[in-house]
Amino acid sequence: MLYHPDKHRDPELKTQAERLFNLVHQAYEVLSDPQTRAIYDIYGRRGLEMEGWEVVERKRTPAEIREEFERLQREREERRLQQRTNPKGTISVGIDATDLFDRYDEEYEDVPGSSFPQIEINKMHISQSIEAPLTATDTAILSGNLSTQNGNGGGSINFALRRVTSAKGWGEMEFGAGDLQGPLFGLKIFRNLTPRCFITTNCALQFSSRGIRPGLTTVLARNLDKNTMGYLQWRWGIQSAMNTSIVRDTKTSHFTVALQLGIPHSFMMVSYQHKFQDEDQTRVKGSLKAGFFGTIVEYGAERKISRHSVLGATVSVGVPQGVSLKIKLNRASQTYFFPVHLTDQLLPSAVFYATVGPLVIYFAMHRLIIKPYLRAQKERELEKQRESTASDILQKKQEAEAAVRLMQESVRRIIEAEEARMGLIVVNAWYGKFVNDNSRKNEKVKVIDVTVPLQCLVKDSKLILTEASKAGLPGFYDPCVGEEKNLKVLYQFRGVLHQVMSADNEALRIPKQSHRIDADG
């Protein structure tokens, strides 16, 4: 009714009303057709723009339309199968830094440059794997690795073919060969026994000059409750052992207890990890492991440093292993691991520097390098987003301004009615990015006046906004694409001033007693 062209006599307003009325008409056509409405309700504009709906039989139920959409998605995913290889890789560089703490000065008295500690790379390991989907159920996997330690090294290459046999299980055949080990043949089977229990079996035959070495590993797992899994593992052949463990994973913590009896290693291990609920996904962890090989205590932390990168550091203190610092960087599907062996003895100085050193370096890098880089990257992304949506935002702005002009007469009548009953009057309303924090004082405020559009939504002295972005309301548009937005409203009810600040996607209902401005303040 507000945008109907016949309600406006001014030629300019009439033209603007026709354009907005056509948009309303398009929305009506979508929502009045049961099929297109069902598509929009389930998938929004993305569903309406999906190719292939023209061949769908009309008069289908929402459930049938959902199935058809999922079928079209599956077809599109199958076309992308050849483009997905899911590469995964690990690079590990072992560093021997024992000369920093276990230095024997008498050995270096006559050696030039002996005043500097000798830090060496004593081992390296590189592994990589790729997947090649052949069909919707078959996948080929190619992997390889190279290792070297103290001048001696070797490598291997493996090929596996995995087939999903049903919704309950899959099977995998593996062939491998290397310069240190002979040919390898393996078979792996996964099966869901019940909705809460599954089993995995891995058989392997390793061929070498000493003969055939068979191996069998079986894992039985069961959901003990919503957040807890129990595992039983039996390994026969190479390093035979029996292992049982319980893993509890919640939103704020991860706890593991494990017991293993085997040859040559038997041990008991307890570990705990606390997950902080911050945007950097910070985690602090600690573990205790004791067995025939000795005792090891580990503690550390990890934190997200960018959208795709997680940096972690762990200090390992053990007998007879000594003290080590392990640094790990996960970047997308690649892992970079740097174990640094500091000393073979339990030296307090080594433990102190292994603990404090990474913290000092991290906070210095975070403040001087990482934070400025992320800020600049975010600004570049926002600028790119603004450029790509500039024409669309300009159109939305013009539509919003036209809508505000068309609302003037209706708003005047609403204000007269509200004043007569001492009802709800919107004094001022602003929408966009507000900067109240002193740490962000250099940022620019980007807001638009939405007093008229909000007053137009008042009905019977009430204003109700649902949980959705307010940029889509009549007379609104997005003044700062990609940035945090709020709605600030100063309104009068029963002759008393009220004020409220609402987040962009937050529901809002006014008037409320809690919004009242204290006259004494």
N, C-alpha and C positions, 0 to 999 in steps of 0.2 A: 504493500500500500504506500509506503514511504517513497519508493522509487518509481511508481507508476507515472508515465509521461503525462497523462491527462490531468494530473494534480498540480502541474507546474506550467504557468503561462509564459514566464520569461524564456525566450528562445535558447539562451545559453544553458540555463538550468534544465530545460526540456531535453536538450541534446545529451547532457551528462546523465540525466535520469534514464534515457533510453539505453545508454551503454550499460549502466548498472542493472537496469531491469532485465536486460538480455542475459547477464551473468546469473541473476536469480532464476531466470527461466531455464537456463542450462542445468542448474542445480535441481530444479523441479523435475526436469525430464529424467534425470538420473534417479532421483529418489522416488518418483512415482511409478517407475517400471520395476516390478518385483525382482527381475533378473539383475539389472544394473545396480539396483539398491543393495542386493545381497552381495554382489561383487565389491561394491564400495564399502559396505559395512565390515567386510572381512579383510579386504586388502587395500582400501583407500584408492587414491588416484593411480597408484602403481598398478593395481589390478585392472582399472579401466583402460590403461595404456598398453596392457599386455597383448601381444599379437596372438591371434588364434581364436579369439572369442567369436569371430564371425561364423565359424563352423560349428559352434556349440548349439545344440538344440534348445530352443526356448522353452519356457514353462518348467524349468528345473528347480528343485529345492535348493536352499542354501548349502546343504550337505553335498548334493551332487555338483554344485558349482565349485565348492572347495576341492572336491576330487578332481574336477576338470582342470582347475588352476594348478594343482599339484602335478598333474600329468604333463601340462605344458612346461612346468618348471623342470621336471625330470628330463624331458626332451632337450631342453636348453642345456642342462647339466651334462647330458651325454655328449653334446656337441663340444663341450669344453674339456672332456676327459683327456684328449690328447695334449692339451695345453698344460695339464697339471702333472708335475713330477715330484712334488713334495720333497725337495732336497733337505737332507739333514747332515750335519757335520760336526766333528769335534776336533779341536786342536789342543793338544796338551804339551806344555813345555816345562820339564822338570829342571829346577835351578838348585845348585849346590852352593849355599852361602855359609857353610860351616866355618869358613875362614874368618868370618866376622866375629865369632865368639870363641871358637876352639883353635886359636892361632898358636902355632909353634914357632916362635921367633928365631930359635937357634937354627932352624932349617933354612932360613931366608937371609941370614946375615951377609952372605957373599953374592946374593942374587940381585942384579940391577932392578930397581923398581919394586923391591920387596916391601917397601913401606906401605904399599896399597894392598888391601885384602884381595885375594883371588876368588872371584865369583864365576862359576862355570855352569854351562848348560850340560847336564849329564844324561838327559834322556828326552826323547820327543815321541809323540804319537799323533798320527793324523788318520782320521776315518771319515768316510763320506758314503752316503747312500741316496739313491733316487728311486722313485716309484713311477711306473708307467702303467696306467690303467688300460687294460686291453678291452674289456667289456664292463658292463655294470657289475659283474660278479668276480671277474678275474683281474689280478694285478701282478705285474712282474716287478721284482725288486732287485736292484743291482747295488752291491756294496763292496767296499774295499778298505784296507787299512795298511799303514806303514808304521813301523816302530823301530826305534834305535835307542840303545843304552850303552854308555861307555864304549862307543866305537863299534858295537855289534848290533846288527839289525835284521829285520825281515819284514815280510808283508804277506797279505793274502787277498784273494778276491772271491766273492760269493755271489751266487745267483739263486733267487728264490721265486717260486710261483705260488701265489695265494689265491684260493677260491672260497668265496662265501657260499656255503652249501645250503644254508637256510637262515631264518631269522634267529636261530638258536646256536649256530656254530659256523666255524670255518676251518679249513685245513691248509697246510703250507708244506711244500717240498723245497729242500735247499741243497745246492751243490756248491762245493768250495774247493779251493786249492791254494797252496802257499809254498814258499821256498823253504820254510822251516818245518812245516807239517805237510803230510801227504794229502791226498784227496779226502774230502769230507762229504758224507751224505747224511742228510737229516730230514726228519718228518715231525711236524708240529700240528697238534690238533687242539682246538678250543671248542668247548661245548657247555651251554647253559643247561644244568640238570633240572633246576627249578628257578622260579623268578628271583630267588635269593641265594642261589648257589651255582657255582660253575667250576669246571675242571680244565686244566691245561696239561697236556702231555707232550714231551719233547724227546724223541729218540734220535741218537746220532751214532754214526760209525766213522771213526777216524782211522784212515789207512796210513801206515808208516813202515819204515824198515824193520821195526820191531814186531810188526804184525798188525792185526785189527784191534783197535781199542773201542769197545762199545760204551755207550753212556745212555742213561735214562733219567729224566727229571719229570716229576709229577707234582703239580700244585693243585690243591683243593681249597677253594675259598668260599666263605659264606658271610652274608650280611647278618651280623648279630643284632644290630638295631639300625636306626636311620643313619647314624654317623659312624658306625663301627664295623670293621671288617676283620674276620679271623682267617688266617692262612696256615695250612699244613703243607710242608714241602718235603719230598723224599728224593734224594739224588744218589744214584748208583753208578759205579764205574769210575770216572775221573773225579777225584776228590769227593768220595761218598760222604753223605751227611743227611741228618734229619733236622728239620728246622720248623719251629712254630712261632707265629707272631700275631700280635693284635695291633691294629692300626685304628685310631680314632681321629677323625678329621671333622672339625666344626668350622664355623665362620671365623672364630677367633683363635683357634688353637689346632695343633697337630701333635698327637702323642703316639709313640710306638714302643712296644716292648717285644723283644725277640729272644729266643733261646735256641741254640744249635749244638748238636752233638755230632761230631764227625771226625774224619781223618783228612788232613792233619790238624784242622782247627775246630775247637769247641769254645763257645763263648756265650755270654749273656749281654744284651744291649738294651739300654733304655734311652730314649730321646724325646725331647719336648720342643715344640716350636710355637711361639706366640705371634699371632697375626694382628698387627695394629690396623685399625679401620681408618687409614688416611689415604689420600690420593696417591701417595708414593708406594703404597702396599708394602710398608716396612715389616720385616719379620726378624725376630730374635730367636736363636735356637741354641740348644745345648744337648750334649749326649755323654753317656758313660758306657764304655765297652770294656769288659774284662773276660779273659780267657787264658788258654794255654800259652798264647803268644805274648801275654803281658796285659797291661791296663792302659787304656787311652781315654783321656777327657778332651772333649771338643766343645768349643763355644764360638758363636759368630753371629753375623747378621747379613741380611740382604735387602736391597732397596731398588725400586724402579727408578731409573735415571732418565728415561725417555719413553716414548710410546712403545717401542719394541725392544728396549734394553733393560736388563736387570743385572745389577752388580752386587756381588757377595764376597765376603771374606770370612774364613774360619781359622781359628787357632787350634792346633792339635798338640796336646802335651801328653806324652806317654812314656812308659818304661817297657822295654829298653829303646823305644823308637826316638826319644828325644823331643825336640820342639820343632814344629813346622808351621808355616803360614800358607794357607791355600786361598788363592784368589780366583774367582770364577765370574766370567761375563757371558750372559746369555743374550744373544742378538738375534731376534726372530727365531729361526730354527737352527742357528749355529751356536756352538758352545766353545768358549775359549777358557782353558784351565791352566793355571800356573801354580803348581805346588813348589814352595820354597822351603828347602830343608835348612834350618838355622843352626841346630846343634844336636849332637848325639847325647848330650847330658841335660839334666834338668837344671838349667841356669835361670834364676829369677830375672836377670837382665834380658835374656832372650824372650821370656814370656812377656815382660813389660813392653819391649819395643815391638813385638809381634802384635800386641793388643793396641797400644797407643799410636804407633806409626801409621797404620792404615786409616784410623779415625781422623788424624790430623791431615793426612794427604787428601782424604775424601772431602772433608769439609772445606779445605782450601780450594780444591778443584771444583767443588759444587758452587762455591761462591764466585770464583774468578772465571770459570770456563763453562760449566754445565748450565748454570742458571741463566747467564747472559745468552748462551746459544739457544736454549729452549725458548726464551723470551723473543729473541729475534725470529726463530722459526715459527712461533705462534703468530707473530705479527705478519710474517710473509704469507702464511696460510690464510689469515683473515683478509689480507689485502687481495689475495688471489680469489677468495670467496666473494669479496665485495665486487671485484671486477666482473666475475662470471655472472653475478646476480644483479648487476647495476641496472640493466634495462628492465628486468622484472620488478625490482624495487621501485624504480622510477614510475612504472605503470601502477604499482600498488599505491604509491604516494599520491599520484594523480586521482586514482579512484577514491582514496580516503578523503582527499580534499574536496572532491566533488560530492561525496556522501555527506560530509560535514555541512556543505552549503545547502544541500537538500533537506538536512535535518533541522535547519534553523527555525522554521515555522512550527514544526512539531515540538521542538524543545521549548519554544516560547509558551505553547499551550500547556506543556507538562509542568513548567515552572510555575505558571499561574495557578494550576490545580494544586500543586504541592504547597505553595505559599498559603493558599486559602485554608488548608488543613494543618498547617505547621508541620509539614512532612519533610521529605528528603530533598535537599537542594545541594547539588555538587558545586562547591565554590571554586575549586581548582583541582585538576587532575593531570598528572604527568606520567608518561610511559617511556621507558628506555633505560639507559645506563646512568646510574647515580654513583658519585664518588664521594664517600664520607670518610673513608679510612685515610689517615695521614700518610701511610706508606704508599698510597696510590694518588697522591696529590698532583702528580705530573700528568695523570691521565685526563683525557678530555671528557666532559659530561656530554652525553648525547641523548636528549629527551625530546619528546613532542607533546604538545598540548592536546589532551583528549577529554577536556571538560565537556564539550558538546556531545560527543558520542556516548559518554557514560551517562549523562543526564537523559539522553534519549532512551537508554535501556531501563530507566527507573519505571517501575510499575507498582501502583498502590503503596508508595513510600518504601519500596524495597528494591535492592539491586543484588542480583545473584549471578555470579560468574563461575563456571565449572572448571575442572582441572584440565586446562588446555592452554596453549600459548595464546596470549591476548592479542598477538599481532594479527590474528584472523578475524577479530571483531569488526563490525561495520564502523568505518571512520578511523580505524587503526592501520598502521603498517610498521614494519620493522626498521627502526632508525639506526640500528647497530648490529648488522648481520654477524652471527657467530659469537656474540658477546653476551654476558649475563645481563638480564633485564629485570626491571621491577616496575610495579605500578604504585604510584603515590597519590592518595586521594585525600583532599581536605573537603569535608562536607558538613552541612548543617542539618540537624534533626531536632525538632521540638525547640528551635531557637538556640540550640547549644552546638558549638563547634566540635567536630570529631576529626581524627586523622588516622590513617592507616597506610602501611607500606606492605605490599604483597608481591611475592615472587612471581615470575612470568607464568609458570605452570601451576601455581597454587590456586585452589578454589577460594572465592571471596564472597562473603555475605555481609551486607550492611543494610541497616545500621546495627551496631553492637555497642553495648555498654562499655566494653573494654577499649573502644576507640576514642572514648570521650577525653577531651583536653581539659586538664585540671585548670580551673580559673586562677588558682593561686600560683601555678607555675608560669 
